[in-house]
Amino acid sequence: MSYAREHFHTITAHKILVAGYCFRMGLYRQGLMHDLSKYSPTEFLEGARYWQGNRSPNNAEREATGVSLAWLHHKGRNKHHFEYWIDYGINCDTIIKGVPIPRRYIAEMVADRISASRVYLGDAYSDREPYLYFTRRGDHLWFVHPQVKNDLLYLLGMLSEKGEERTIRYIRFEYLEGRQVPEVYHEGEDFPEPAEMFRKQQ
């Protein structure tokens, strides 16, 4: 059974939300271009076939077939995903490794994670959910570059503690301007405490 209409509604609602966050961060082009590949036949048809409404259809496709062709197509075309930024390792313990990601795409990751959580969780959403989603993946993110992981933990931790407005403001006026991100996360900690040093006024 195909859920083309429902899938179209889901991905479009998500895209509109991401665009709004990106615009607030000053990332206008990224907001407009975000996830356009989801409307391509390769991704849309699989998404419609496996749509469930409360999680990504890519997971359902993997469970049914062993591989998500939609995801393989998506991750190679969208720079706001970790998997886009993987290369062969040189003089390292693994065949592949994560490489540094430009901050504008890390900012888009934050917008993407907030929006996906809002779409799938609905009224159950809270500002802590994006952080919990990221930390639950834990050891599965071994391939992510350490600085990228630190930045995301910091930004999502700030979202959880300080809220959306303050986090978006920090990303736009501090993070995207190159401000150094404190190394606040240490293995085994339950929650990274964002530093009390954000002085930007509205």
C-alpha positions in Angstrom: 0.0 0.0 0.0 1.2 3.5 -0.8 0.8 6.4 1.5 1.9 9.0 -1.0 -0.3 11.8 0.3 0.6 11.2 3.9 4.3 10.9 3.1 4.2 14.1 1.1 2.5 15.9 4.0 5.1 14.6 6.5 8.2 15.5 4.5 6.7 18.9 3.5 5.8 19.8 7.1 9.3 18.8 8.1 10.9 20.9 5.4 8.9 24.0 6.3 9.9 23.7 9.9 13.6 23.3 9.0 13.4 26.3 6.6 12.0 28.4 9.4 14.9 27.5 11.8 17.5 28.0 9.1 16.1 31.4 8.2 16.3 32.4 11.9 20.0 31.3 11.8 20.6 33.3 8.7 21.0 30.2 6.5 18.5 31.2 3.8 19.8 29.0 0.9 20.1 26.0 3.1 16.6 26.5 4.4 15.2 26.6 0.8 17.3 23.6 -0.4 16.9 21.4 2.6 15.8 17.8 1.8 14.8 18.5 -1.8 16.0 15.0 -2.7 13.1 13.5 -0.7 10.9 14.5 -3.6 12.9 12.6 -6.2 11.4 9.2 -7.3 14.2 7.2 -5.7 13.4 8.6 -2.2 9.7 9.5 -2.5 8.4 6.2 -3.8 10.1 4.2 -1.0 9.1 6.8 1.6 5.4 6.5 0.4 5.6 2.7 0.5 7.0 2.5 4.0 5.4 5.6 5.6 4.2 5.1 9.2 3.9 8.6 10.4 5.7 8.2 13.7 9.2 7.4 12.5 11.4 7.6 9.4 10.2 5.2 6.6 13.8 4.5 6.0 13.9 2.3 9.1 10.8 0.4 8.0 12.4 -0.1 4.6 15.6 -1.5 6.2 13.5 -3.9 8.3 11.6 -5.1 5.3 14.4 -5.5 2.8 17.7 -5.3 4.7 18.7 -2.0 3.1 17.2 1.5 2.7 17.7 2.5 -0.9 16.1 5.8 -0.2 18.6 6.5 2.6 21.6 5.5 0.4 20.4 8.1 -2.1 19.6 10.7 0.5 22.9 10.7 2.5 25.0 11.2 -0.5 23.2 14.4 -1.5 22.5 16.2 1.8 25.4 17.7 3.7 23.5 18.0 7.0 24.0 14.3 7.6 27.1 12.8 9.3 27.2 10.1 6.7 27.9 12.5 4.0 31.2 13.4 5.7 32.9 10.0 5.8 36.1 9.3 4.1 38.7 6.5 4.0 41.0 6.7 7.0 44.8 7.1 6.7 47.0 5.7 9.5 44.0 5.0 11.7 42.4 2.0 13.3 39.3 2.0 11.0 38.8 1.8 7.3 36.6 4.8 7.4 36.4 7.9 9.6 34.4 11.0 10.1 35.9 14.3 8.9 35.2 17.8 10.1 31.9 19.3 9.0 31.5 23.1 8.2 29.6 24.8 10.9 26.7 25.9 8.7 25.9 22.2 8.1 26.1 21.4 11.8 23.7 24.3 12.4 21.4 22.7 9.8 21.7 19.4 11.6 20.3 21.1 14.7 17.4 22.5 12.7 16.8 19.1 11.2 16.8 17.3 14.5 14.5 19.8 16.2 12.1 19.6 13.2 12.1 15.8 12.9 11.4 15.5 16.7 8.5 18.0 16.4 7.0 16.2 13.4 7.2 12.7 14.8 6.5 13.4 18.5 3.8 16.0 18.0 2.5 17.3 21.4 4.9 15.0 23.2 7.9 17.1 22.0 10.1 19.0 24.5 13.4 20.9 23.9 15.2 17.9 25.6 14.1 15.4 22.9 16.7 16.3 20.3 19.5 15.9 22.9 18.1 12.6 24.1 17.8 11.3 20.5 21.5 12.1 19.8 22.8 10.7 23.1 20.8 7.4 22.8 22.7 6.6 19.7 25.9 6.6 21.8 28.5 4.2 20.5 26.8 3.9 17.1 28.3 7.3 16.3 31.9 6.2 16.6 32.5 7.4 13.0 31.5 11.0 13.8 34.4 13.4 14.0 35.1 14.3 17.7 34.8 18.0 17.2 31.5 17.6 15.4 30.2 15.4 18.2 31.3 17.9 20.8 29.6 20.8 19.0 26.4 19.0 18.6 26.3 17.9 22.3 26.9 21.4 23.3 24.3 22.9 21.0 21.6 20.3 21.8 22.5 20.5 25.5 22.0 24.3 25.3 18.6 23.7 23.6 17.6 21.3 26.4 18.6 23.6 29.2 18.2 27.1 27.8 15.5 26.7 25.2 15.0 27.3 21.6 15.2 31.1 21.3 18.5 31.3 23.2 20.0 28.4 21.2 19.0 29.8 17.8 20.4 33.2 18.8 23.7 31.6 19.9 24.0 29.6 16.7 23.4 32.7 14.5 25.4 35.3 16.3 28.1 33.3 18.0 28.6 29.8 16.6 28.3 30.7 12.9 30.7 33.6 13.6 33.4 31.2 14.7 33.1 31.3 18.5 35.0 28.4 20.0 32.7 25.8 21.5 33.7 24.7 25.1 34.6 21.1 25.5 31.8 20.4 27.9 31.1 16.7 27.2 33.0 14.0 28.9 32.3 10.3 28.6 30.0 9.0 31.3 28.4 12.4 32.1 24.7 12.3 32.2 24.3 15.8 30.7 26.7 18.5 29.4 26.2 21.7 31.3 26.3 24.7 28.8 28.7 27.3 30.1 27.1 30.4 31.7 28.8 32.8 29.3 26.3 33.7 26.7 25.9 37.5 26.8 24.2 38.2 23.6 21.1 40.2 24.2 18.0 40.0 22.1 
